[in-house]
Amino acid sequence: MEKTQTPAPDNSELVKLADRMKREPTKENRLFFIQKLLGSSLILPVMVIPEPVNNTIPADATVSFISMKTSTGLNYLTAFTSMEEMNKWNKNPNKLYFIRRYNSIKRLILEESKGYDGFVIDPCGCNIAVKKDFLQGVERIGDPTMIIRPERVETQGNMGLMAVKDPPAPLVEALRDYMKDVSCIRSAYIMQTIRKGDDKATLIIIVDFRSEGRGLKEEFDGIAAAAHTVIKKGESIGLMPAFDKIARESIKGVEPFYKK
């Protein structure tokens, strides 16, 4: 079994989100971090006995992952976001490691025989502990990325966009709180539509952007994440930019719920 030379993952965005979450532990920042973590690959240092010869691991070799004990006796699998972070822990240039995606790490933690209480990310850096009960919670609710993915509004076959007289106060508050820190959002409206085949209205958030910004998908991802911290399980929202022809016509004469 040869030692695989897999390129180190780029987790710079995950590290930024971890730092932001530690500085500002809001629901939104925690959700952004979780969303990024679920799609990440991390570096797991390992011990191999007997040691590989000429980059080849013997077929009968024993591979053990490295773990760390906390002061309270918890046993955490050790994971790193980059080679630089792993070198802070151990500068040995010949150390062995695997690169594993989040789902593989989750399976390791949840396997009772391993005895892990979770895993720790960059113990010499951001030092984020992901506990076993968090992983079990994610396992129960399925894939959270499905929850925070914004929906595409199907304009064909619906009954048009109408203003909402009394939009849900928690949703308005959560969106206002998020949007006040996003410079590229000029104003926003809460509308509703009844899609073809539905008898219940779906809320639509129409956003008027300035020219600058991270890109439409990234901005909508953030808005959707903020909205889903307060809307009920099973409910959905739609997102549209104000420059869309249907959206532009529908908001004429409508008061925005948010405006800079």
C-alpha positions as CSV (number, residue, x, y, z in Angstrom):
1,M,0.0,0.0,0.0
2,E,1.7,3.2,-1.2
3,K,1.7,6.4,0.7
4,T,-0.7,8.7,-1.2
5,Q,0.6,12.2,-2.1
6,T,-2.7,14.0,-1.9
7,P,-2.4,17.8,-2.2
8,A,-3.1,19.6,1.1
9,P,-6.6,21.1,1.2
10,D,-7.3,24.8,1.1
11,N,-9.2,25.6,4.2
12,S,-8.4,29.3,4.5
13,E,-12.1,30.2,4.3
14,L,-13.0,27.7,7.1
15,V,-10.3,29.3,9.3
16,K,-11.7,32.7,8.7
17,L,-15.2,31.6,9.6
18,A,-13.9,29.9,12.7
19,D,-12.2,33.1,13.8
20,R,-15.3,35.1,13.1
21,M,-17.4,32.6,15.1
22,K,-15.1,32.9,18.1
23,R,-15.1,36.7,18.0
24,E,-18.9,37.0,17.3
25,P,-20.7,33.7,18.4
26,T,-24.0,34.5,16.7
27,K,-26.3,31.9,15.2
28,E,-25.5,33.1,11.7
29,N,-21.7,32.9,12.2
30,R,-22.1,29.4,13.7
31,L,-24.3,28.3,10.8
32,F,-21.7,29.7,8.2
33,F,-18.9,27.7,10.0
34,I,-21.0,24.5,10.1
35,Q,-21.9,24.9,6.4
36,K,-18.3,25.2,5.4
37,L,-17.1,22.4,7.7
38,L,-19.5,19.9,6.2
39,G,-17.8,20.3,2.8
40,S,-14.2,20.4,4.1
41,S,-11.3,18.0,4.0
42,L,-8.9,18.0,7.0
43,I,-5.5,16.5,7.6
44,L,-5.3,13.7,10.1
45,P,-1.8,12.7,11.4
46,V,-1.2,9.0,11.8
47,M,1.3,6.5,13.2
48,V,2.2,3.5,11.1
49,I,3.8,0.4,12.5
50,P,6.0,-0.9,11.0
51,E,7.1,2.3,9.3
52,P,6.8,2.6,5.5
53,V,9.8,1.8,3.4
54,N,10.3,3.8,0.1
55,N,6.9,5.4,0.6
56,T,5.2,2.0,0.7
57,I,3.1,1.0,3.7
58,P,3.1,-2.8,4.3
59,A,-0.2,-4.6,3.8
60,D,-0.2,-5.9,7.4
61,A,0.8,-2.5,8.9
62,T,-1.2,-1.0,11.8
63,V,-2.4,2.6,11.2
64,S,-3.4,4.6,14.3
65,F,-4.8,8.1,14.4
66,I,-3.5,10.7,16.8
67,S,-5.7,11.9,19.6
68,M,-5.4,14.4,22.4
69,K,-6.7,14.2,26.0
70,T,-8.3,17.3,27.5
71,S,-7.9,18.4,31.2
72,T,-11.3,16.9,31.8
73,G,-10.4,13.5,30.3
74,L,-12.1,13.9,26.9
75,N,-10.4,12.1,24.0
76,Y,-10.3,14.2,20.8
77,L,-9.1,13.1,17.4
78,T,-6.6,15.6,16.1
79,A,-7.3,17.3,12.7
80,F,-5.6,20.2,10.9
81,T,-6.8,22.6,8.2
82,S,-3.3,23.0,6.6
83,M,0.2,21.7,6.6
84,E,1.3,25.0,8.3
85,E,-1.1,24.3,11.2
86,M,0.1,20.7,11.5
87,N,3.7,22.0,11.6
88,K,2.9,24.1,14.6
89,W,2.1,20.9,16.4
90,N,4.9,18.7,15.0
91,K,7.7,20.0,12.7
92,N,8.9,16.5,11.7
93,P,9.1,16.7,7.9
94,N,8.6,12.9,7.6
95,K,5.3,12.6,9.6
96,L,2.6,10.7,8.0
97,Y,-1.0,11.8,7.5
98,F,-4.3,11.1,5.8
99,I,-6.6,13.6,4.2
100,R,-10.2,12.9,5.0
101,R,-13.5,14.6,4.3
102,Y,-15.9,15.6,7.0
103,N,-18.1,12.5,6.6
104,S,-15.2,10.1,7.0
105,I,-14.1,11.9,10.1
106,K,-17.7,11.8,11.4
107,R,-17.8,8.0,10.9
108,L,-14.6,7.6,12.8
109,I,-15.9,9.6,15.8
110,L,-19.3,7.9,15.9
111,E,-17.7,4.4,15.8
112,E,-18.0,3.3,19.4
113,S,-14.9,1.1,19.4
114,K,-12.7,4.1,18.7
115,G,-13.5,5.9,22.0
116,Y,-13.4,9.4,20.6
117,D,-15.4,12.2,22.3
118,G,-15.1,14.4,19.2
119,F,-12.3,16.0,17.2
120,V,-10.3,19.2,17.6
121,I,-9.4,21.4,14.7
122,D,-6.0,23.2,14.7
123,P,-5.2,22.7,18.5
124,C,-2.2,25.2,18.1
125,G,-4.3,27.6,16.1
126,C,-8.1,28.3,16.1
127,N,-8.5,25.3,18.5
128,I,-12.2,24.5,17.7
129,A,-13.5,21.3,19.4
130,V,-16.3,19.5,17.6
131,K,-18.0,17.3,20.1
132,K,-19.6,13.9,19.5
133,D,-23.1,15.1,20.5
134,F,-22.9,17.8,17.8
135,L,-22.1,15.1,15.2
136,Q,-25.0,12.9,16.5
137,G,-27.3,15.9,16.2
138,V,-26.3,16.6,12.6
139,E,-26.8,12.9,11.9
140,R,-30.4,13.1,13.2
141,I,-31.4,16.1,11.2
142,G,-29.8,15.0,8.0
143,D,-27.7,17.3,5.8
144,P,-27.9,20.9,7.1
145,T,-26.6,22.2,3.8
146,M,-30.1,21.3,2.4
147,I,-31.7,23.6,4.9
148,I,-29.6,26.7,4.1
149,R,-29.5,26.4,0.4
150,P,-31.6,29.2,-1.2
151,E,-34.4,28.2,-3.5
152,R,-34.8,29.3,-7.1
153,V,-38.1,30.9,-7.7
154,E,-40.1,29.4,-10.5
155,T,-41.8,32.4,-12.1
156,Q,-43.5,30.4,-14.8
157,G,-46.9,29.2,-13.7
158,N,-47.1,31.0,-10.4
159,M,-49.7,33.7,-9.5
160,G,-47.3,36.6,-9.4
161,L,-45.7,38.4,-6.4
162,M,-47.8,40.1,-3.8
163,A,-46.8,42.3,-0.8
164,V,-47.0,40.7,2.6
165,K,-49.1,42.8,5.0
166,D,-47.7,41.5,8.3
167,P,-44.4,39.6,7.6
168,P,-43.2,37.4,10.5
169,A,-41.5,39.6,13.1
170,P,-38.7,37.1,13.9
171,L,-37.8,36.8,10.2
172,V,-37.8,40.6,9.7
173,E,-35.6,41.0,12.8
174,A,-33.1,38.3,11.8
175,L,-32.8,39.7,8.2
176,R,-32.4,43.3,9.4
177,D,-29.7,42.3,11.9
178,Y,-27.8,40.4,9.2
179,M,-28.2,43.0,6.4
180,K,-27.0,46.0,8.5
181,D,-23.5,44.5,8.2
182,V,-23.6,43.8,4.5
183,S,-22.6,46.9,2.6
184,C,-23.7,45.7,-0.8
185,I,-27.4,45.5,0.2
186,R,-29.3,48.7,-0.5
187,S,-32.8,47.6,0.5
188,A,-35.0,44.4,0.8
189,Y,-38.6,43.5,0.5
190,I,-40.7,40.5,1.7
191,M,-43.2,39.4,-0.9
192,Q,-45.2,36.2,-1.4
193,T,-46.3,34.0,-4.2
194,I,-48.4,30.8,-4.7
195,R,-46.5,28.4,-6.8
196,K,-48.2,26.1,-9.3
197,G,-49.8,23.2,-7.5
198,D,-49.5,24.8,-4.1
199,D,-52.4,26.2,-2.0
200,K,-50.1,27.9,0.5
201,A,-48.1,31.1,-0.1
202,T,-44.3,31.0,-0.1
203,L,-42.4,34.0,1.2
204,I,-40.0,35.7,-1.3
205,I,-37.2,37.9,-0.3
206,I,-36.3,40.5,-3.0
207,V,-33.0,42.2,-2.5
208,D,-31.7,45.4,-4.1
209,F,-27.9,45.1,-4.4
210,R,-25.3,47.8,-5.0
211,S,-22.8,47.0,-7.7
212,E,-20.1,45.7,-5.3
213,G,-20.4,42.4,-3.4
214,R,-19.1,38.9,-3.3
215,G,-21.4,37.6,-6.0
216,L,-25.1,36.8,-6.2
217,K,-24.8,33.2,-4.9
218,E,-22.6,34.1,-2.0
219,E,-24.8,37.0,-0.9
220,F,-28.0,34.8,-1.2
221,D,-26.3,32.0,0.8
222,G,-25.7,34.5,3.6
223,I,-29.3,35.8,3.5
224,A,-30.7,32.3,3.4
225,A,-28.6,31.2,6.3
226,A,-29.9,34.1,8.4
227,A,-33.5,33.4,7.5
228,H,-33.3,29.8,8.3
229,T,-32.2,30.5,11.9
230,V,-35.8,31.6,12.6
231,I,-38.2,30.0,10.1
232,K,-39.9,26.8,11.1
233,K,-38.7,23.4,10.1
234,G,-40.2,22.4,6.7
235,E,-40.9,26.0,5.6
236,S,-39.1,27.5,2.7
237,I,-38.3,30.9,1.3
238,G,-37.4,32.2,-2.2
239,L,-34.8,34.7,-3.1
240,M,-34.8,37.1,-6.0
241,P,-32.6,40.1,-7.0
242,A,-34.4,43.4,-7.5
243,F,-33.0,43.7,-11.0
244,D,-35.2,40.7,-12.1
245,K,-37.9,42.0,-14.4
246,I,-40.8,40.4,-12.4
247,A,-39.3,41.4,-9.1
248,R,-38.7,45.0,-10.3
249,E,-42.3,45.4,-11.3
250,S,-43.7,43.8,-8.2
251,I,-42.0,46.1,-5.7
252,K,-43.1,49.3,-7.2
253,G,-45.0,51.2,-4.5
254,V,-44.1,48.6,-1.9
255,E,-42.3,49.8,1.3
256,P,-39.1,47.8,1.9
257,F,-38.7,46.2,5.3
258,Y,-35.0,47.1,5.3
259,K,-33.3,50.1,3.8
260,K,-29.8,51.6,4.3
